[in-house]
Amino acid sequence: MIFADCKRVLFFAVLGQLLSATAFSQTAESYRERAIEFSRSKLWDQAIASYHKALDLEPNDPDTHYNLALTLKYKGDAKQAVEEFEAALRLKPKWADAHYGLGATWYDLNDRAAALKELRTAIDLDPANAGARRLLARVYVQQNDPVAAEGELRRALQSKPTAEMHIELGMTEGQLGKLDSAAAEAITLAPLPSFAKLSKSIPRTRRRNITWAWSSNPVGIPPARSQRSGGRSS
């Protein structure tokens, strides 16, 4: 009888732990989902608060730190965004998109050396990352190194050709006294945007199972995938 009672107590204890763990996970996920909805409406403060609540429950989730960093970046709080990108990278050091996001945020803060480091790391991890190469080219232009900028833009165009990048290549080649036919055609057919506008138009990289609305992602840094909807970003 005593043995049976002990088994019953142990069973309910284990069951309680399992139910508690499930509720814990669902609560963190519900906060993340709420944050995504707020982000789609560009309600940045509410989204940030929801991500923080998710992190209170699951502090070591790199996707949540990453998406929180994006939200802070779009709100204009670049310094806090840096901290969250770095938190994501401490948990997942070889995440190319997070290095790209961190580099873009250092670029916003006018720290060109830090931006260069992170963008180069992103490219080392993901050579086909056209967005990182495009932003790296802009840094080179600002450092009066159009030759290096031209090389990065040509590599970016191999991965993701767009009219905007052809235009930027044309602008860069203009500094070198040359202009390729594709860049010349793009400049002829498309209105030339200002450099300030171009600097905010990093091309988007679509991924499956995203947890972010593209309409709320103006610089095109890819959002994290949900680990509950098909695995993490690579």
C-alpha positions as CSV (number, residue, x, y, z in Angstrom):
1,M,0.0,0.0,0.0
2,I,2.8,2.4,0.9
3,F,4.6,1.5,-2.3
4,A,1.5,2.2,-4.4
5,D,1.1,5.5,-2.7
6,C,4.7,6.5,-3.4
7,K,4.3,5.5,-7.1
8,R,1.1,7.7,-7.2
9,V,2.9,10.7,-5.7
10,L,5.8,10.2,-8.0
11,F,3.5,10.0,-11.1
12,F,1.7,13.2,-10.2
13,A,5.0,15.0,-9.5
14,V,6.4,14.1,-12.9
15,L,3.1,14.9,-14.6
16,G,3.1,18.3,-12.9
17,Q,6.6,19.0,-14.1
18,L,5.7,18.1,-17.6
19,L,2.6,20.3,-17.6
20,S,4.5,23.2,-16.1
21,A,7.2,22.9,-18.7
22,T,4.6,22.9,-21.5
23,A,2.9,25.9,-20.1
24,F,6.2,27.7,-19.7
25,S,7.1,27.1,-23.4
26,Q,3.7,28.1,-24.7
27,T,3.8,31.3,-22.7
28,A,7.2,32.3,-24.1
29,E,6.0,31.5,-27.6
30,S,2.8,33.4,-27.1
31,Y,4.8,36.5,-26.2
32,R,6.9,36.0,-29.4
33,E,3.9,35.7,-31.5
34,R,2.4,38.8,-30.0
35,A,5.6,40.7,-30.6
36,I,5.5,39.7,-34.3
37,E,2.0,41.1,-34.6
38,F,3.0,44.3,-32.9
39,S,6.0,44.6,-35.3
40,R,3.7,44.1,-38.3
41,S,1.9,47.2,-37.2
42,K,5.2,49.0,-36.4
43,L,4.2,49.2,-32.7
44,W,7.8,49.0,-31.7
45,D,7.5,49.6,-27.9
46,Q,4.8,47.0,-27.5
47,A,6.8,44.5,-29.6
48,I,10.0,45.2,-27.5
49,A,8.1,44.7,-24.3
50,S,6.7,41.3,-25.5
51,Y,10.2,40.1,-26.6
52,H,11.5,41.0,-23.2
53,K,8.8,39.0,-21.5
54,A,9.7,36.0,-23.8
55,L,13.3,36.4,-22.8
56,D,12.4,36.5,-19.1
57,L,11.1,33.0,-19.6
58,E,13.7,31.7,-22.2
59,P,16.8,34.0,-21.8
60,N,19.0,31.7,-24.0
61,D,16.9,31.8,-27.1
62,P,19.0,33.4,-29.9
63,D,16.1,33.9,-32.3
64,T,14.3,36.1,-29.7
65,H,17.4,38.2,-29.0
66,Y,17.9,38.6,-32.8
67,N,14.3,39.6,-33.6
68,L,14.4,42.0,-30.6
69,A,17.6,43.5,-32.0
70,L,15.8,44.1,-35.3
71,T,12.9,45.7,-33.6
72,L,15.2,48.0,-31.6
73,K,17.1,48.9,-34.8
74,Y,13.9,49.9,-36.6
75,K,12.7,51.9,-33.7
76,G,16.0,53.8,-33.9
77,D,17.6,52.5,-30.7
78,A,20.8,51.3,-32.3
79,K,22.9,51.0,-29.1
80,Q,20.4,48.6,-27.5
81,A,20.1,46.7,-30.8
82,V,23.9,46.1,-30.7
83,E,23.6,44.5,-27.3
84,E,20.8,42.2,-28.5
85,F,22.7,41.2,-31.7
86,E,25.7,40.5,-29.5
87,A,23.6,38.4,-27.2
88,A,22.3,36.3,-30.1
89,L,25.9,35.8,-31.3
90,R,27.1,34.7,-27.9
91,L,24.5,31.9,-28.2
92,K,25.1,31.3,-31.9
93,P,28.5,32.6,-32.9
94,K,28.4,31.5,-36.6
95,W,25.1,33.1,-37.5
96,A,25.9,35.1,-40.7
97,D,22.6,37.1,-40.6
98,A,23.3,38.2,-37.0
99,H,26.8,39.4,-38.0
100,Y,25.2,41.2,-40.9
101,G,22.6,42.8,-38.6
102,L,25.3,43.8,-36.1
103,G,27.4,45.3,-38.9
104,A,24.5,47.3,-40.3
105,T,23.8,48.6,-36.8
106,W,27.4,49.7,-36.3
107,Y,27.1,51.4,-39.7
108,D,24.0,53.3,-38.3
109,L,26.2,54.3,-35.4
110,N,29.0,55.5,-37.7
111,D,31.5,53.0,-36.4
112,R,33.0,52.0,-39.7
113,A,35.7,49.8,-38.2
114,A,33.2,47.7,-36.3
115,A,30.9,47.6,-39.3
116,L,33.7,46.3,-41.5
117,K,34.6,43.6,-39.0
118,E,31.0,42.2,-38.7
119,L,30.2,42.5,-42.4
120,R,33.4,40.7,-43.4
121,T,32.6,38.0,-40.9
122,A,29.0,37.7,-42.3
123,I,30.5,37.2,-45.8
124,D,33.1,34.7,-44.6
125,L,30.2,32.6,-43.2
126,D,27.9,33.2,-46.1
127,P,29.7,34.3,-49.3
128,A,26.3,34.6,-51.1
129,N,25.0,37.3,-48.7
130,A,24.4,40.0,-51.2
131,G,23.1,42.4,-48.6
132,A,26.2,42.3,-46.5
133,R,28.4,42.7,-49.6
134,R,26.3,45.7,-50.8
135,L,26.7,47.4,-47.4
136,L,30.4,46.6,-47.3
137,A,30.7,48.3,-50.6
138,R,29.2,51.4,-49.2
139,V,31.7,51.4,-46.4
140,Y,34.5,51.1,-48.9
141,V,33.1,54.0,-50.9
142,Q,33.1,56.2,-47.8
143,Q,36.7,55.1,-47.2
144,N,37.6,56.3,-50.7
145,D,38.3,52.8,-51.9
146,P,36.1,52.4,-55.0
147,V,38.1,49.5,-56.3
148,A,37.2,47.3,-53.3
149,A,33.6,48.6,-53.5
150,E,33.4,47.6,-57.1
151,G,34.5,44.1,-56.3
152,E,31.9,43.7,-53.6
153,L,29.1,45.0,-55.7
154,R,30.0,42.7,-58.6
155,R,30.0,39.7,-56.2
156,A,26.7,40.8,-54.8
157,L,25.2,41.1,-58.3
158,Q,26.2,37.5,-58.9
159,S,24.1,36.4,-56.0
160,K,21.2,38.8,-56.3
161,P,21.1,41.1,-59.3
162,T,18.9,44.1,-58.8
163,A,18.5,47.5,-60.6
164,E,19.5,49.3,-57.4
165,M,22.8,47.4,-57.2
166,H,23.5,48.1,-60.9
167,I,23.0,51.8,-60.2
168,E,25.3,51.7,-57.2
169,L,27.9,49.8,-59.3
170,G,27.5,52.6,-62.0
171,M,28.1,55.3,-59.3
172,T,31.2,53.4,-58.1
173,E,32.6,52.8,-61.5
174,G,32.0,56.5,-62.3
175,Q,34.6,57.3,-59.6
176,L,37.0,54.9,-61.4
177,G,36.3,56.5,-64.8
178,K,34.5,53.5,-66.2
179,L,31.0,52.2,-66.5
180,D,29.8,48.8,-67.6
181,S,26.9,48.3,-70.0
182,A,24.6,46.8,-67.4
183,A,25.1,49.6,-64.9
184,A,24.7,52.2,-67.7
185,E,21.4,50.6,-68.8
186,A,20.1,50.5,-65.2
187,I,20.9,54.2,-64.7
188,T,19.2,55.1,-67.9
189,L,16.0,53.1,-67.2
190,A,15.6,53.8,-63.5
191,P,15.4,57.2,-61.7
192,L,18.5,57.8,-59.7
193,P,17.7,57.7,-56.0
194,S,19.6,59.7,-53.5
195,F,22.6,58.1,-51.7
196,A,20.7,58.5,-48.4
197,K,17.8,56.5,-49.8
198,L,20.0,53.9,-51.2
199,S,21.7,53.4,-47.9
200,K,18.4,52.3,-46.4
201,S,17.5,49.8,-49.2
202,I,19.6,46.7,-48.4
203,P,18.0,44.0,-50.5
204,R,15.8,41.4,-48.8
205,T,16.8,37.8,-48.5
206,R,13.7,35.7,-48.3
207,R,13.7,32.6,-46.1
208,R,11.1,30.0,-45.3
209,N,9.2,30.0,-42.0
210,I,10.0,33.6,-41.2
211,T,8.7,35.2,-38.0
212,W,8.8,38.7,-39.3
213,A,6.6,40.7,-41.7
214,W,8.7,42.0,-44.6
215,S,6.7,45.2,-44.6
216,S,8.2,46.0,-41.2
217,N,11.8,45.1,-42.2
218,P,13.0,48.2,-44.2
219,V,16.7,47.3,-44.3
220,G,16.1,43.7,-45.4
221,I,18.1,41.9,-42.7
222,P,16.5,38.4,-42.6
223,P,14.4,37.7,-39.6
224,A,15.0,34.6,-37.5
225,R,13.0,31.4,-38.2
226,S,11.0,30.0,-35.4
227,Q,12.5,27.0,-33.8
228,R,9.0,25.7,-33.4
229,S,8.2,25.9,-37.1
230,G,11.0,24.1,-38.8
231,G,14.3,24.7,-37.2
232,R,16.6,27.7,-36.7
233,S,18.2,30.0,-39.2
234,S,21.5,29.0,-40.5
